[in-house]
């Protein structure tokens, strides 16, 4: 009788038995993972249909249009609590014929960290791998790939008021994808991208091995700094170089509309912004707004949004000498600490730094973005045509964000890391729109308009190739397909002449293309010198 009771207990409570209600690859994965971690699978592995699956799946989705898309959801979610759990996810995923996708903060612009087309997959969600160790004496920090940019900034500032890190403006972005794609922010003219300041990486490769910079070799280390880590493995942590920030920094936001000579001021900005002192970053945000006082009833409003690594008294004479057109006044300038400037650019000014620890999505909305690089100044007539396009498109919630380059970005060679956009670029453009409606007809209308804007901008931006920034991922550029030229087209737009080397690295570390998505780096077929791409379709 005791034996019978024991068997019933095992049948009811052994996760491997319960998994048999799930068929095929999912069952195989669950059994494999449990065999490797018999005491840890509960709370770590979440099968489709389980009580925890939906809550965890939705928790880090920043772009809700993919909740309503026809794209497939993962068969299994894994929320590893250790590096060994990541290794087992890769090993068991491979034996179970489930591809691995990696989610850090869930900001992938095309949802590729949590949806897919054409094949079964699982998601390794790194939310529990976000430990942070800051060593001010050595000027470095180890950060788990599941941490957000905001969490990293907060921990650095708690350790020292004169230490910082040059990454993006949005605090809820996960460092995992942001760093591996480049990572541009308010200090890029002084210190380069986030990827330029990575000094070590811990990564699980396609064989399930845990590698660091020494054991992975310099080719792979080069590739995951700007080439997108998800093509090469699962990055579990980064070691980053901290940078100096002064005790006092200065910020300002000055607004101008077309009736206040905004076009002429912008024209001057594009000529001087890349040549200004490297401590000064001035970006421009443009959007069309209703303006009853304007003869057209609408105008374009520009915000000149700036961080200066210094005091107001140092900034004002610099601006008078180099950019008097903006008319910056002392009362426009706010002095603060660097961590307060992080809150300022995140739209959290006046909040305590602990606000940076909030990982929850700021908006329950959909969005779409595209990107460009500008190498030659756009004429005032050109800007006039662009403004007319925006003004005539009433109801499209779009902004154009322009980030200046120059400074340190001009000094770093294009091949230093996989991120290639260096000397010769005046500024990067991000076209961005956000909407809250969930109806397909609304979504398709916004996507169609964004494509029209992108086509309209072609004469004004870089060409051969028309460069793009991989962290502003855009599947309209192309997805992996049968023809080698397909991948080479969008791959060259993101990575320029570095694309071929990235494909060669991919071939050496993941020749079977286990880590792949709709825009992952494909392996280089050395025998034919062409790019091999798996078949895939992508639908909206």
C-alpha positions in Angstrom: 0.0 0.0 0.0 2.8 2.4 0.9 4.4 1.7 -2.5 1.2 2.5 -4.3 0.8 5.8 -2.4 4.4 6.7 -3.4 3.7 6.0 -7.0 0.6 8.2 -7.0 2.6 11.0 -5.4 5.3 10.8 -8.1 2.7 10.8 -10.8 0.9 13.8 -9.5 3.9 16.0 -8.5 6.9 15.0 -10.7 7.3 17.9 -13.2 8.5 15.4 -15.8 5.2 13.5 -15.6 3.2 16.6 -15.6 5.1 17.7 -18.7 3.8 14.7 -20.6 0.5 16.5 -21.0 2.5 18.8 -23.3 3.6 17.2 -26.5 6.6 17.1 -28.8 9.5 19.6 -28.3 7.9 21.3 -25.3 7.7 18.0 -23.4 11.2 17.1 -24.4 12.6 20.4 -23.2 10.8 20.2 -19.9 12.1 16.7 -19.2 15.6 17.7 -20.2 15.7 20.8 -18.1 14.3 18.9 -15.1 16.9 16.1 -15.4 19.6 18.8 -15.3 18.0 20.8 -12.5 15.7 18.5 -10.5 15.4 20.9 -7.6 15.2 24.1 -9.5 12.8 23.7 -12.5 9.7 24.9 -10.5 9.5 28.7 -10.9 12.2 28.7 -13.6 10.5 27.0 -16.5 7.0 28.1 -17.6 5.3 25.9 -20.2 2.6 27.3 -22.5 -0.7 26.9 -20.8 0.7 27.0 -17.2 -0.6 29.5 -14.6 2.5 31.6 -14.7 3.1 31.7 -18.5 0.9 34.6 -19.5 1.9 36.9 -16.7 5.6 36.4 -17.3 5.2 36.7 -21.1 3.4 40.0 -20.9 5.5 41.5 -18.1 8.3 42.7 -20.4 6.5 43.5 -23.6 7.0 47.1 -24.4 5.3 47.1 -27.9 1.8 45.8 -27.5 1.1 45.5 -31.2 2.8 42.1 -31.0 0.3 40.9 -28.4 -2.3 41.2 -31.1 -0.3 40.0 -34.1 -0.4 36.6 -35.8 3.2 35.9 -34.9 3.9 32.7 -32.9 4.5 32.9 -29.1 7.2 30.9 -27.4 6.5 27.2 -26.5 8.4 27.7 -23.2 9.5 30.6 -21.1 12.6 30.2 -19.0 13.5 32.8 -16.2 17.0 31.6 -15.2 18.3 32.3 -11.7 21.8 31.3 -12.6 24.2 31.0 -15.5 23.9 27.2 -15.4 20.1 27.6 -16.1 21.0 29.6 -19.2 23.4 26.8 -20.3 20.7 24.2 -19.8 18.2 26.2 -21.7 20.5 26.3 -24.7 21.5 22.6 -24.5 17.9 21.4 -23.9 16.6 23.8 -26.6 19.0 22.3 -29.1 18.2 18.7 -28.3 14.4 19.5 -28.3 14.6 21.4 -31.6 13.4 24.7 -30.0 15.3 27.8 -31.0 16.4 30.1 -28.2 15.5 33.8 -28.2 16.7 36.1 -25.5 14.7 38.9 -23.7 16.4 41.5 -21.5 14.1 44.5 -21.2 11.6 43.6 -24.0 12.3 46.8 -26.1 13.2 45.1 -29.3 11.5 47.4 -31.8 10.1 44.5 -33.9 9.4 42.1 -31.0 12.0 39.6 -32.1 12.9 38.8 -28.5 9.5 37.3 -27.8 7.6 36.5 -31.1 8.6 34.5 -34.2 7.5 33.2 -37.5 7.9 29.7 -39.0 9.5 27.6 -36.2 9.2 26.5 -32.6 11.2 28.5 -30.1 11.6 29.3 -26.4 12.4 32.6 -24.7 15.1 32.9 -22.1 14.0 36.0 -20.1 16.9 37.4 -18.1 14.8 39.3 -15.6 16.4 37.5 -12.7 20.0 37.9 -13.9 20.5 41.6 -13.1 23.1 41.7 -10.4 25.3 44.8 -10.3 28.8 45.1 -8.8 30.4 48.6 -9.1 34.1 49.0 -8.4 34.9 52.7 -8.3 38.6 52.0 -7.4 39.0 50.0 -10.6 36.7 52.2 -12.7 34.5 49.3 -13.8 31.2 47.5 -13.1 29.8 44.0 -13.8 26.1 44.2 -14.8 23.8 41.3 -15.4 22.2 41.4 -18.9 18.8 41.4 -17.4 19.4 44.7 -15.7 17.9 47.9 -17.1 19.9 51.0 -18.1 18.1 52.8 -15.2 19.2 50.2 -12.7 22.8 50.5 -13.8 22.8 54.3 -13.7 21.3 54.2 -10.2 23.9 51.8 -8.8 26.8 53.8 -10.3 25.5 57.1 -8.9 25.0 55.5 -5.4 28.7 54.4 -5.5 30.1 57.8 -6.7 28.7 61.2 -7.7 31.4 61.6 -10.3 31.1 58.2 -12.1 28.7 57.5 -14.9 28.2 55.4 -18.1 27.4 56.5 -21.7 24.3 54.6 -22.7 20.7 55.5 -23.7 18.1 57.8 -22.3 15.2 55.4 -21.6 15.7 53.8 -18.2 13.6 50.7 -18.7 15.6 49.5 -21.7 17.5 46.3 -20.9 21.2 46.4 -21.1 21.4 43.0 -22.8 20.2 44.1 -26.3 21.0 47.8 -25.9 24.7 47.3 -25.3 25.2 44.6 -27.9 23.6 46.8 -30.6 25.7 49.9 -29.8 23.9 52.1 -27.3 23.8 55.8 -28.1 23.0 58.5 -25.5 23.8 62.0 -24.3 27.5 61.3 -23.6 28.3 59.6 -27.0 30.2 62.7 -28.2 32.4 62.5 -25.1 32.8 58.8 -24.6 31.4 57.0 -27.6 28.6 54.3 -27.4 27.9 51.9 -24.6 29.5 49.1 -26.7 32.7 51.1 -27.0 33.0 50.9 -23.2 32.5 47.2 -22.8 35.7 45.5 -21.5 34.4 41.9 -20.9 31.4 39.7 -21.6 30.1 36.4 -20.2 28.2 34.5 -22.9 26.7 31.1 -23.4 27.4 29.8 -26.9 25.6 27.4 -29.2 27.3 24.4 -27.5 26.1 25.6 -24.0 29.6 26.7 -23.0 30.0 29.7 -20.7 32.7 31.9 -22.2 34.4 35.2 -21.2 36.5 37.5 -23.3 39.6 35.3 -22.8 38.0 32.0 -23.8 35.7 33.3 -26.6 38.5 35.1 -28.4 38.7 38.6 -29.8 36.7 37.9 -33.0 33.5 37.0 -31.0 34.2 39.7 -28.5 34.4 42.2 -31.4 31.1 40.9 -32.9 28.9 41.2 -29.7 29.9 44.9 -29.3 27.6 46.5 -31.8 26.7 43.4 -33.9 23.8 42.3 -31.8 24.5 39.6 -29.2 21.4 37.5 -30.0 23.0 36.2 -33.2 25.9 34.6 -31.4 24.7 33.4 -28.0 23.1 34.4 -24.8 25.0 37.3 -23.1 24.5 36.9 -19.4 26.6 39.8 -18.1 28.9 42.7 -19.2 31.9 44.3 -17.6 31.9 48.0 -18.4 34.3 50.9 -18.1 32.9 53.7 -16.0 33.5 57.3 -17.1 34.1 60.5 -15.3 31.2 63.0 -14.9 31.7 66.3 -13.2 29.9 67.1 -9.9 27.8 69.6 -11.8 26.3 69.2 -15.2 23.9 71.6 -17.1 20.8 70.8 -19.1 18.4 72.9 -21.2 15.4 72.5 -23.5 14.7 75.4 -25.8 11.6 75.3 -28.0 11.2 77.0 -31.4 8.5 76.8 -34.0 8.5 77.7 -37.7 7.3 81.3 -36.9 10.3 81.7 -34.7 12.9 80.9 -37.4 13.1 77.2 -36.3 14.3 76.2 -39.8 17.1 78.7 -39.9 18.2 77.7 -36.4 18.1 74.0 -37.3 20.1 74.7 -40.4 22.8 76.3 -38.3 22.6 73.4 -35.8 23.4 70.8 -38.4 26.5 72.7 -39.4 27.9 73.2 -35.8 26.5 70.4 -33.6 29.2 67.9 -34.6 32.0 70.4 -34.1 31.0 71.7 -30.7 33.0 70.9 -27.6 32.7 67.2 -27.0 31.2 67.9 -23.5 28.2 69.4 -25.2 25.4 67.3 -26.7 22.4 69.0 -28.3 19.7 66.9 -29.9 16.7 68.1 -31.7 13.1 66.7 -31.5 10.7 67.8 -34.3 7.0 67.3 -34.4 4.0 68.8 -36.1 1.4 70.5 -33.8 -1.8 72.4 -34.1 -1.2 76.1 -34.1 -4.3 78.3 -34.5 -2.0 81.4 -34.7 -0.2 80.0 -37.7 -1.6 80.9 -41.2 -1.6 77.1 -41.9 -3.3 76.2 -38.6 -0.4 73.9 -37.9 3.3 74.3 -37.4 6.4 72.3 -36.6 7.8 72.6 -33.1 11.5 71.9 -32.5 13.0 71.2 -29.1 16.7 71.7 -28.7 17.5 69.3 -25.8 21.0 69.4 -24.3 23.4 68.0 -21.8 26.6 69.8 -21.0 29.2 68.2 -18.8 30.0 71.3 -16.9 28.5 74.4 -15.3 26.2 77.0 -16.7 28.9 79.6 -16.5 31.1 77.4 -18.7 28.3 76.7 -21.1 26.9 80.1 -21.9 30.1 81.7 -23.4 30.6 78.5 -25.4 27.1 78.8 -26.9 27.5 82.5 -27.6 30.7 81.8 -29.6 29.5 78.8 -31.5 25.7 78.7 -31.6 24.3 82.2 -30.9 21.4 81.5 -33.2 19.6 79.5 -30.5 19.6 82.6 -28.2 20.3 80.5 -25.1 19.8 82.4 -21.8 20.9 81.8 -18.3 17.4 81.1 -17.2 17.1 78.3 -19.8 19.8 76.4 -18.0 19.4 74.1 -15.1 22.5 72.9 -13.1 22.2 69.5 -11.4 24.1 66.2 -10.8 24.6 63.7 -13.6 22.0 61.3 -12.1 19.5 64.1 -11.9 20.2 64.7 -15.6 19.4 61.1 -16.3 16.0 61.6 -14.7 15.6 64.9 -16.7 16.1 63.2 -20.1 13.8 60.3 -19.0 10.9 62.6 -18.3 11.3 62.0 -14.5 12.8 65.3 -13.4 11.9 66.1 -9.8 11.6 62.4 -8.9 14.0 60.6 -6.6 16.7 58.5 -8.3 14.9 55.3 -7.0 12.4 56.0 -9.9 15.1 54.5 -12.2 14.5 51.1 -10.6 11.0 50.9 -11.9 11.1 48.3 -14.7 7.4 48.4 -15.6 6.5 49.6 -19.1 5.8 53.4 -19.1 3.2 53.1 -21.9 0.7 50.4 -22.7 1.0 51.2 -26.3 2.2 50.2 -29.8 5.0 51.9 -31.6 7.0 51.8 -34.8 10.4 53.4 -35.7 12.8 53.7 -38.5 16.3 55.3 -38.7 18.7 57.1 -41.0 22.1 58.8 -40.9 22.8 62.2 -42.4 26.2 62.9 -43.9 25.5 66.2 -45.7 23.5 69.2 -44.4 19.9 69.3 -45.5 19.1 72.6 -47.3 16.5 75.0 -45.8 14.3 74.2 -48.8 14.7 70.5 -48.0 13.6 71.1 -44.4 10.6 73.1 -45.7 9.5 70.1 -47.8 9.9 67.8 -44.8 7.9 70.2 -42.6 5.1 70.3 -45.2 5.0 66.5 -45.2 4.6 66.4 -41.4 2.1 69.3 -41.3 -0.1 67.7 -44.0 -0.2 64.4 -42.1 -2.7 65.3 -39.4 -3.4 62.5 -37.0 0.0 60.8 -37.3 1.6 60.9 -33.8 5.2 61.0 -35.2 8.4 62.7 -33.9 11.7 63.0 -35.6 14.6 62.7 -33.2 18.1 63.9 -34.3 21.2 63.0 -32.3 24.5 64.7 -33.3 27.7 62.8 -33.7 31.3 64.1 -33.9 33.6 64.3 -31.0 34.7 60.9 -29.8 32.6 59.3 -32.5 34.9 60.7 -35.1 38.0 59.3 -33.4 37.0 55.7 -33.1 37.6 53.6 -36.3 34.7 52.1 -38.1 36.1 48.6 -37.5 37.1 49.0 -33.9 33.9 47.2 -32.9 31.0 45.9 -35.0 29.1 49.3 -34.6 30.3 51.1 -37.8 28.7 54.6 -37.8 31.6 57.0 -37.1 33.4 59.8 -38.9 31.4 61.4 -41.7 28.0 61.2 -40.0 26.5 64.6 -38.9 23.6 63.1 -37.0 21.4 60.1 -36.6 17.6 60.3 -37.2 15.0 58.2 -35.4 11.5 58.4 -36.8 9.2 57.3 -34.1 5.5 57.1 -33.5 3.3 55.7 -30.7 -0.4 54.9 -30.6 -2.8 53.4 -28.1 -5.5 51.9 -30.4 -5.4 48.1 -30.9 -7.5 47.8 -34.1 -5.6 46.3 -37.1 -6.8 49.0 -39.4 -5.3 51.7 -37.2 -2.0 49.9 -36.9 -1.8 49.2 -40.6 -2.5 52.9 -41.3 0.3 54.1 -39.0 2.8 51.6 -40.4 1.9 52.6 -44.0 2.4 56.3 -43.2 5.8 55.6 -41.6 6.9 53.8 -44.7 5.8 56.8 -46.8 7.8 59.2 -44.5 10.9 56.9 -44.9 10.5 56.9 -48.7 10.1 60.7 -48.7 13.3 61.2 -46.7 15.5 59.2 -49.1 17.0 62.2 -51.0 18.2 63.8 -47.8 20.0 61.0 -46.0 23.0 58.6 -46.6 23.0 56.3 -49.6 24.9 53.3 -51.0 24.0 52.0 -48.5 21.3 53.9 -46.8 22.6 53.4 -43.3 20.4 52.4 -40.3 20.9 51.7 -36.6 20.3 48.1 -35.5 18.8 49.1 -32.1 16.1 50.9 -34.0 15.3 47.6 -35.7 13.1 47.8 -38.8 11.9 44.7 -40.7 10.9 46.8 -43.7 14.6 46.7 -44.6 14.3 43.0 -45.2 14.3 39.7 -43.3 16.3 36.6 -43.7 15.3 34.6 -46.8 16.7 32.1 -49.3 18.8 34.5 -51.3 22.1 35.7 -50.0 21.5 39.2 -51.3 18.5 39.6 -49.0 20.5 39.4 -45.8 23.4 41.4 -47.4 21.0 44.3 -48.1 19.7 45.0 -44.6 22.9 43.7 -43.0 25.0 46.3 -44.9 22.6 49.0 -43.9 23.0 48.2 -40.2 26.7 47.2 -40.2 28.2 48.6 -43.4 31.5 46.9 -44.3 31.5 45.1 -41.0 28.7 42.8 -42.1 31.0 40.3 -43.9 33.2 39.9 -40.8 30.1 39.4 -38.6 28.9 36.7 -41.0 32.4 35.0 -40.8 32.3 35.1 -37.0 28.8 33.7 -37.0 30.0 30.8 -39.2 32.8 30.0 -36.8 30.8 30.1 -33.6 27.3 29.0 -34.7 27.6 27.5 -38.2 24.3 25.6 -37.8 22.6 29.0 -37.2 20.9 27.9 -33.9 20.7 31.5 -32.6 18.6 33.1 -35.3 15.7 35.5 -35.8 14.2 37.4 -38.7 17.2 39.8 -38.8 20.0 37.8 -37.2 23.5 37.6 -38.7 23.6 34.5 -41.1 26.6 32.2 -41.4 29.2 32.8 -44.1 29.4 29.8 -46.5 33.2 29.9 -47.0 33.1 27.5 -49.9 30.8 29.7 -51.9 31.6 33.1 -50.3 27.9 33.9 -50.0 25.5 34.4 -47.1 23.2 31.6 -46.2 19.9 32.6 -44.7 17.1 30.4 -43.3 13.6 30.8 -44.7 11.3 33.0 -42.8 8.3 35.3 -43.3 7.3 38.2 -41.1 3.7 39.4 -40.9 2.1 42.4 -39.1 
